[in-house]
Amino acid sequence: MNKSCFDELIEELRGKGFRITTLRKAIIEELDVARKPLSAAEIAELLKRRNLEPHKTSVYRELGFMLEQGIINKLPFGEKQDRFEIAAMDHHHHAVCQSCGEVEDIDCTDDIRRIEEMLGAQDFKVNYHLIEFFGLCKNCR
């Protein structure tokens, strides 16, 4: 997400009459900088590095608020902890390490397009798709 997109998210919240708290802004910034889905625990750890130490309930409350407002997405990768990312990111897919939980964005746009074309040729209309890959990253093999 670029700076103008970050600004748009902040302005969207302000436009709806919501306050832009230090915690709210910091969470959005951390998700932006990470460029990958983060768990609530990872977000809390990153906030500590900013000398912000909110109670974990506050972090979850803010994430819930952001989900309700549609500015983040929750990605349940079948792990014990959900992960979150900025909703403004382009549609993409993930490779998830089942050992350490590392998540990488992957680009398979061309492959998805070909699959949707094949399904269309079979008179199947795709409304949406969900594709996540699970395995072991190079560090855990």
C-alpha positions as CSV (number, residue, x, y, z in Angstrom):
1,M,0.0,0.0,0.0
2,N,1.4,3.4,-0.9
3,K,1.3,6.5,1.3
4,S,-1.7,7.9,-0.5
5,C,-3.7,4.7,0.1
6,F,-2.7,4.9,3.8
7,D,-4.0,8.5,3.8
8,E,-7.2,7.4,2.1
9,L,-7.9,4.8,4.8
10,I,-7.3,7.4,7.5
11,E,-9.6,9.9,5.7
12,E,-12.2,7.2,5.2
13,L,-12.3,6.6,9.0
14,R,-12.4,10.3,9.7
15,G,-15.1,10.8,7.1
16,K,-17.2,8.3,9.0
17,G,-16.7,10.3,12.2
18,F,-14.2,7.9,13.8
19,R,-11.3,9.2,15.8
20,I,-7.8,8.3,14.6
21,T,-6.2,7.1,17.8
22,T,-2.5,6.5,18.2
23,L,-3.1,2.8,18.4
24,R,-5.4,2.7,15.4
25,K,-2.9,4.6,13.3
26,A,0.0,2.4,14.5
27,I,-1.8,-0.8,13.6
28,I,-2.6,0.4,10.1
29,E,1.0,1.5,9.7
30,E,2.4,-1.9,10.9
31,L,0.2,-3.8,8.6
32,D,1.2,-1.5,5.7
33,V,5.0,-1.8,6.4
34,A,4.8,-5.6,6.9
35,R,3.4,-6.2,3.4
36,K,2.3,-9.6,4.6
37,P,-0.5,-10.9,6.9
38,L,0.3,-10.5,10.6
39,S,-1.2,-12.2,13.7
40,A,-2.5,-10.1,16.6
41,A,0.5,-11.3,18.6
42,E,2.9,-10.2,15.9
43,I,1.2,-6.8,15.7
44,A,1.4,-6.4,19.5
45,E,5.1,-7.2,19.4
46,L,5.7,-4.6,16.7
47,L,3.8,-2.0,18.7
48,K,6.1,-2.7,21.7
49,R,9.0,-1.6,19.5
50,R,7.2,1.7,19.0
51,N,7.0,2.0,22.8
52,L,3.2,1.3,22.6
53,E,2.1,-1.5,24.9
54,P,-1.6,-1.8,24.7
55,H,-3.4,-4.7,26.4
56,K,-4.0,-7.5,24.0
57,T,-7.7,-6.9,24.4
58,S,-7.2,-3.4,23.0
59,V,-5.4,-4.8,20.0
60,Y,-8.2,-7.3,19.3
61,R,-10.8,-4.6,19.8
62,E,-9.0,-2.4,17.2
63,L,-8.7,-5.3,14.8
64,G,-12.4,-6.0,15.2
65,F,-13.2,-2.4,14.5
66,M,-11.1,-2.3,11.4
67,L,-12.7,-5.5,10.2
68,E,-16.1,-4.0,10.7
69,Q,-15.1,-0.9,8.7
70,G,-13.7,-3.1,5.9
71,I,-10.2,-1.7,6.0
72,I,-8.5,-5.0,6.9
73,N,-9.2,-8.6,6.1
74,K,-8.9,-11.6,8.4
75,L,-7.2,-14.6,6.9
76,P,-7.9,-17.8,8.8
77,F,-5.1,-20.1,7.5
78,G,-6.2,-23.0,9.6
79,E,-3.7,-21.9,12.3
80,K,-4.4,-21.2,15.9
81,Q,-4.1,-17.5,15.2
82,D,-5.9,-15.6,12.5
83,R,-3.8,-13.2,10.4
84,F,-4.7,-9.7,9.2
85,E,-3.8,-7.6,6.2
86,I,-4.9,-4.3,4.6
87,A,-8.0,-4.8,2.6
88,A,-6.9,-2.3,-0.1
89,M,-4.2,-4.7,-1.3
90,D,-4.9,-6.3,-4.7
91,H,-6.4,-9.8,-4.6
92,H,-3.6,-12.3,-4.1
93,H,-2.8,-15.7,-2.7
94,H,-0.5,-17.0,0.0
95,A,1.9,-19.8,0.7
96,V,1.7,-20.8,4.4
97,C,4.4,-22.7,6.3
98,Q,2.7,-25.2,8.5
99,S,5.7,-25.4,10.8
100,C,6.7,-21.8,11.6
101,G,3.6,-20.0,10.3
102,E,5.6,-17.8,7.8
103,V,3.3,-16.4,5.2
104,E,4.4,-15.3,1.7
105,D,2.3,-13.6,-0.9
106,I,2.4,-15.4,-4.2
107,D,1.4,-14.1,-7.7
108,C,-0.5,-16.7,-9.7
109,T,-2.7,-14.3,-11.6
110,D,-2.0,-15.7,-15.0
111,D,-2.7,-19.3,-13.8
112,I,-6.0,-18.2,-12.2
113,R,-7.1,-16.4,-15.3
114,R,-6.5,-19.6,-17.4
115,I,-8.4,-21.7,-14.9
116,E,-11.3,-19.3,-14.9
117,E,-11.3,-19.4,-18.7
118,M,-11.4,-23.2,-18.7
119,L,-14.3,-23.2,-16.3
120,G,-16.0,-20.6,-18.4
121,A,-15.6,-22.9,-21.4
122,Q,-17.5,-25.5,-19.4
123,D,-20.3,-23.0,-18.8
124,F,-19.3,-22.4,-15.1
125,K,-19.4,-18.8,-13.9
126,V,-16.8,-18.1,-11.2
127,N,-18.1,-15.7,-8.5
128,Y,-14.9,-15.8,-6.4
129,H,-12.1,-18.1,-5.5
130,L,-9.9,-18.9,-2.5
131,I,-6.5,-20.4,-3.0
132,E,-3.9,-20.9,-0.3
133,F,-0.9,-23.2,-0.4
134,F,0.3,-25.1,2.7
135,G,3.6,-26.7,3.2
136,L,7.1,-26.1,4.6
137,C,9.2,-23.0,3.9
138,K,12.9,-23.4,3.0
139,N,13.9,-22.8,6.7
140,C,11.7,-25.6,8.0
141,R,12.4,-28.3,5.5
